[in-house]
Amino acid sequence: MLVKGLKEVSVAIGDVKEYSNALDYIVYTLCLFKVNYIKIGIEMDSYDKAFSAVSSIIKTIELCSNRVNIVLVGYADWRDVNSLEPLKIVELAKATNAHGVMIDTRVKSGKTVFDNIQLNYLKEFVSIAHKNSLFTAIAGGLRIEHIPTCVKLGFDVIGVRTAACNGNRLGKISKDAIRLLKTEIENAIKLENA
């Protein structure tokens, strides 16, 4: 499906458990393609390892003339996958000069981000990220009924897949679903600003 006026492109490079030189190659190649955002899932259990990996990736980006925005992804189900908790991802983003942070689910079992993490934690995540000039994103099994909560929490970006497709998360993008999502987002923003 074509989206009129689309200007920005983001690419997820996966859920990173260990640093590899291949990451630098992938990131450098994406810089050459002039993508706007590179999302890196931080599936590491050590802050120091994550800091070293992200720092190396950022150094690679600095070699390119095209500046790419880095988004670090933490997982709402971090306990299940033994990775850094999302608030540590905010700290990591600040320390490495990343541009944004995202909360997603690592395990795609049908559980949503809200099944794995409390609203107060999400509110704190957004607040601390914004205080540190980071934009915030949320994803993870989100359905149309989650849109008002995401807007109320203050997330800058809401990521959906299943809610935008026919059938399941691997289905074809649906124009009707996109229209419904757009209307729900607009209504939630109006209500929040009223």
SULGI-V921358 format. One record per run of one state. SS is the DSSP state (H for helix, E for strand, L for the rest). FROM is the first residue (numbers start at 1). LEN is the number of residues. If there is no record, write none. Layout:
[[SS	FROM	LEN] [SS	FROM	LEN]]
//
This chain:
[[L	1	9] [E	10	7] [L	17	4] [H	21	12] [L	33	4] [E	37	6] [L	43	4] [H	47	16] [L	63	6] [E	69	7] [L	76	2] [H	78	4] [L	82	4] [H	86	11] [L	97	3] [E	100	5] [L	105	8] [H	113	4] [L	117	2] [H	119	13] [L	132	3] [E	135	4] [L	139	5] [H	144	10] [L	154	3] [E	157	2] [L	159	3] [H	162	3] [E	165	1] [L	166	7] [E	173	1] [L	174	1] [H	175	19] [L	194	1]]
//
